[in-house]
Amino acid sequence: MTLTTDRIATVSVSFVRLPLPEPISDAKVLTGRQRPLVEVALVFARIVTEAGLTGLGFGYAKRAGGPGPYAHAREIAPELIGEDPSDTGRLWRKLVWAGASMGRSGLAVQAVAAFDIALWDLKARRAGLPLAKLLGAHRSAVPCYDTSGGFLSMPVEQVLENADTAPARGIGGIKIKVGQPDAAADLRRVETVRGHLGDGVPMMVDANQQWGRATARRIGRTLERFQLAWIEEPLDAYDAEGHAALAASLDTPVATGEMLTGAEEHTRLIETGAADFVQPDAPRVGGITPFLRVMALADHKGLSLAPHFAMEVHLHLAAAYPGTAWVEHFDWLEPLFQERLELRDGRMRVPDRPGLGISLSDRAMAWTVDRCEVSAG
């Protein structure tokens, strides 16, 4: 048997600015640390081989920073030309080292993420399998919860209305934002939503890193009576020791990790016992290749998984996780893609389409503000 190796012929990178229907605020806005979110900046990578196989991947930035990963991605894209797209691990390291003077975390690896996700998408498409199946799926559908309907910029009446429509859409849980300067306002909001939902609906709260250790302990104890699925980001994202102490003191599970930008940062989080639910974000940690390292360590420690945002990618990864897993439903990115993910009975179903099962919409093309392409020769 002759082994035929296909090679990467063309790599295109595009920068997209996705406007949101209305400004969005969480606790970071109410505490004065950030401005309301009005758009999501995305970097898309499309890889085409000599045989005509394609792969699509993306990364993103919220608020400031979007042009940075795009500029970095443009510079390192030529490193992929002529390479075997099957060598995902080797190519991830090659791309990281190509820009290592910028570091091996943060912006530098977020630029690599779009390429790495595209390579995994291509690999699964070539196999004719959904990415979850290629990785070794443990389930065909993953419990999902809604976040986009629970922001602090929405009055509580609107949050209740959004929560009422979620089950009809096939969504199983509801997450609301907390972390306001007035802790009593947070408590009233949680009490109102929990009372409206009843005890049977999984409910989470997210403080977006706005509490100190003492405040988190005090509020965490107060929230115990609401039987929350978890308390998310109660402390600064890099306070692993504080999260570990809080997790040990509460019955309610603690979830964190979404802001970390590398597998190494997650290693410290996991090894210190800082989370019951680990929340890696594939575009932020550098793609699927490092995300799989985080998954393996989390599984080794017997932790649960709840990836942050980017459900189009994370559905496949959560489906391939051996332990308990949730996927976060955000409708923000849906206008960018032609396909829709199926929700049924509180779960998000893995599509039967090869790869990630997504393709760009005409609207994504209209929101593209810059694009470059490199090819052999």
Secondary structure, 3 states (H helix, E strand, C coil): CCCCCCCEEEEEEEEEEEEEEEEECCHHHHCCCCCCEEEEEEEEEEEEECCCCEEEEEEEEECCCCHHHHHHHHHHHHHHCCCCCCCHHHHHHHHHHHCHHHCCCCHHHHHHHHHHHHHHHHHHHHHCCEHHHHHCCCCCEEEEEECCCCCCCCCHHHHHHHHHHHHHHCCCEEEEECCCCCHHHHHHHHHHHHHHHCCCCCEEEECCCCCCHHHHHHHHHHHHHHCCCEEECCCCCCCHHHHHHHHHHCCCCEEECCCCCCHHHHHHHHHCCCCCEECCCHHHHCCHHHHHHHHHHHHHCCCEECCCCCHHHHHHHHHCCCCCECEEECCCCHHHECCCCCEECCEEECCCCCECCCCECHHHHHCEEEEEEEECC
